[in-house]
Amino acid sequence: MLRRGLPIGVTNLAELGMLTAPTLVIGTLGVVAVAAHGIVIRITSLALVAHIGLARPKSGIDVSTP
C-alpha cells in the first residue's frame, strides 16, 4: 500500500504547493490581483480535475476491494 500510496501523496502535496505558493505572493499585490488570481485558479482547476479524474482509474488502485 505504501509503495503505491506514497508517490500519489507526494504528487498531491506538490500540486497543492504549486497552487498555494503563488497565491501567497500575489496576496502582496492587492485585492484586485488576488481576485483575478482566484478566477484564473478556478478555471485551471477545472481542467486539472478533469485530467486527474481520467488518470486515477489507470493507476490500478481499487479502493473497493480489501
N, C-alpha and C positions, 0 to 999 in steps of 0.2 A: 504494500500500500504506500509506503514511504517513497519507494522508487518511482512511482507514477505521480504521487501527490505533491512531492517536493518541487519538481520542475513547474508544475501548474501553479503552485502557490507563489513561487518566485516570479513567475511571469505576471501574475495578477498584482503582486506588490510593485513590480517595475512599472506596469501600466498605471497604477494609482499614483506612483511618484511622478511619472511624466505628466500626468494631468494636474497634480496638485502644485508642483513647484512653480510653473508659470503663473498660476493664479496668485500665489503669494507675491511674486514680483510685480505683476500687473496691479495688484492692490495698492501699490505705492503711487500709481499714476492718476488715481481719482475714480470717482463714482461712474462716470460715463465709460471709461475704459473697462472697468470691472463688468458693467452691464453688457457691453459689446462682447467682451470675452465670454461671458456666460452664455450668450446667444450662440456664439461660434462653437463652444464646447457642447452644447445640447445637440446641434446639428451634426457635429462629427461623432458624437457618442452614438447617435442612431446608426451611422454607418459602421461603427466599431462593433456594436452589439449584434448587428446582422452577421458580420463575419465570425464573431465568436460563437454565435448560435449554430452556424454551419460547420465550424471546426470541432466543436465539442463532441458530437457523435462519432467523428472519425478518430478520436483519441483512444477509443477502446475501453473507456471507463464506463461500467454499467453499475449504477447505484441500486438497481432493483434486485440484484442477486446477492446473496450473502457471501 
